Structures are given as C-alpha cells and as structure tokens.
Amino acid sequence: MPGVALDHLVSRVSVAPEVSAALRAGRPVVALESTIISHGLPRPGNVDVAHQIEAAVRSNGAVPATIAIVDGVVRVGLDDAALAIVAGSDDVAKASVRDVPLVVARGGHGATTVASTAQLAALVGIEVFATGGLGGVHRGASQTFDESADLTTLGTTPITVVSAGVKSILDVAATLERLETLNVAVVGFGTDRFPGFYLSDSGHPAPARVDTVSEIAAVMAARADLGATAALLVANPLPLDRQIDPQLHARLLTTGLAAAEQSGVTGKDVTPFLLAHFHRESNGESLRANIEIILANAALAAAIALEASP
C-alpha cells in the first residue's frame, strides 16, 4: 500500500495462517464481514451462524476470511477466541472505513461493515467478498444527505461483492443511480431484476444479467485486464418462495420507519434499528431470510472465487 511501511502494516493487520497460505498459493479466498455477527444477528445463535457461513464457503471450495478488529489489530480470519469476542462482547464498535483507524489506535474491538471489509480485503489481496445486503442511499437523503459509505468505498475498491442487492429499507432507485455514478458494475445472478434483500425483486431491473459463475469470472478477468478501479456487485436474490411476504415487508417497513423517527434514530444507527424491528415483529421470518441470504451468498462467492482462481 503506497505510503505505508510494511512493518507498520504487519503490526496493524494479522492474517490467519490458513488465509495467508491460500493467498500465497493463489487458492480461492472469500472475505466475510463481521457486523452481521456482532450487530445483525441475535445472541447466542450468532456464533453458530458465523460457523455456518464459513462452512458454506469451505464446502464450495474456498477459504473463509472473516474480518474484524480485536484488541486493536485487524484480524483477517478469526479463531474461536476472536469470534467469541466479536459475537459476545458489548464493546464491539460498528467500524466503517473512517472508524477503523480510531478503533485500532485505541486498542479496541470492531466489527467491519461492507465498506471496511471490502477495503481491508483488497488491502491483503482478497478478490471476492460475500455479504448479506449492501448499504445505500437512505430514504429522504435529498434532505439529510444520508448515504452509506459502502457506495463510495466500492466506487474505489476493485473487489467482487456478492450480496442480495441492497437492503430493502433503503431508497433502491437512488442507490442504483449512485452505483452507476460511482462506476460500480452491477449484474443480477440468474435474474433480470435487482433484488431487495428480504425481497427477491426490489421493483427495479438489474443493469445486466449473468447466469453462471464462469460468466462472472470472465467479467472479473476483463475488468482486471482493463484496469477497473471500482467494484463488481453480483446481486443474488432469494428464491421467490423464500422471500419475506411483500405485504408483511411493507407493513414492517412503515412501522419501523415511524418508530425510528419517533425515537430520534438517525445516521448509521437507522439500519440496525430497522433490522431489529423486522426481527422482533416478523415472528422470526426476517431472521430466517437473513440467514438464508448470507449462506447463499457465501456459497456463491466461494464458487466464483474458485472459478476465478488460477
């Protein structure tokens, strides 16, 4: 990384031996975020789901690299002790790109978002990243300017991200416009429609479609050859029969947004507030969908990484 001494990088970032060996050998590796573990899933089941996500990557031929900050060190690949801290401690910060240096400098614990996971994965040479749903432009952003750092980071980070589109609680149309402006390539996997996280169809078309992992690998290779500097977003929808009922989704979104406004919740706290509202009020449906989303995306990301490996 230009301007950063190697010994400083080594002191700030610890790559797990399995991940390091795979990267050196050119074997497929998939980066995984940790905010879903610390802030997106309820305890104590979040630890089991974290293991399931990594198992989904392994069973599809790649090495998982869950990224987090533990005791002020960026960890690329977590052992059981580090995972227990991320999953169970109350002092784990939600760390986007701007927050990572602060958490590291203070020797704290941090769970990485889509933005910071993508940046840190690219820093160590990981080319594929699986997440649940991307952040984006929030509703009412024309007045609040509330937009996730996921977008601007992916606009400058050449990594392939597999997600179930963007979170359906966002302004999806505005998010797609911003992705275009930021040169983030977007393809629907096996679909002409852009998914909306809990919903298989956000109501908007996907800019392009691919139907096989070999097509995705070919796009990745062409982007690398042509010097692309932004991300490739692979939008992987839930099957129609596994999405949340759209009427239930609409009702929970309306009541959740009203509750957030009444409680004075703003900024980066809106998304976890709304997700918690969905989890609480959907009788387990949103949690079921959330887990199925990340497991499917982890499996697809591993297959892509395997296909794209030398």
Secondary structure, DSSP 8 states (H G I E B T S, - for coil): -TT--HHHHHHHEEE-HHHHHHHHHT--EEEE-SHIIIIIS-TTHHHHHHHHHHHHHHHTT-EEEEEEEETTEEEES--HHHHHHHHH-TTEEEE-TTTHHHHHHTT-EEEE-HHHHHHHHHHHT--EEE-S-B--B-TTHHHH--B-HHHHHHTT---EEEESBB-TTS-HHHHHHHHHHTT-EEEEES-SEEEETTEEEEEEE-SSEE-SHHHHHHHHHHHHHTT--S-EEEE----GGGS--HHHHHHHHHHHHHHHHHHT--GGGHHHHHHHHHHHHTTTHHHHHHHHHHHHHHHHHHHHHHHH--
